[in-house]
Amino acid sequence: MVINIGPVFKEGVAAQQLHIERLLVKLEDELGIHLLQRLEFCMSPTAAQFPILCTVTIPA
């Protein structure tokens, strides 16, 4: 399973939202789905480079 989620900055603060980390914790704690690795991926060489993909494994 691949989940494509990009970072979002908090309004009025120079900090990112923690929605990606919260999702990863819920996936593992509630569903037993583990993070395999984070992938760096960008389609456009002129766009900002940041991690937007998380790869997870689903237990059999």
N, C-alpha and C positions, 0 to 999 in steps of 0.2 A: 504494500500500500504506500502510495506517495501522497503527501499532503502539501499543497502549495499555499503557503501563508507568508505574507510579507510583513515587515516591521511597521508599526504605527507609532508616531510620536504623540506624547501627551500634550494637550492643548495648553499653551502658555508656559510650558516647562521644557527645558532641554534634556528630556529623558524619554525613553521608549516605553510603550505599554508592555505589560507582562503577559498578554494573552497567549502567546506561543508557549511560554514556560508553563502556564496554568493548564493549557490543553495537554501538554506532554505528561504532566503529573497525573491528571485525571485519566488519560489513556492507560497509563501503567497501573495506577492504584485501583481503578474501577473495572478495567477490561483486560488487564494483563498484557497489554500491547507495549512492547519495549522499543525505545529509540535505538536504531541501528547506527545511524550517523546523520550528521547535518551535511547537506550538499550546498555548495556555492554555485549559483546558476544565474546567468543573465543573458537575455536574448539580444540585447542591443549593446554594442561596444561604447556607445555614448551615454548610456544610462548608468545610474549609480550602482556600484557593486556592493551587494549585501546578501547575506544568506536568506533564501526564501523557500527552500525545500527541506523537509524533514523526512527521512526514511524510517519507517517503523516495521517491526516484525510482528506477525500475528501468531500466537501459539496454536499448535495443532490440537 
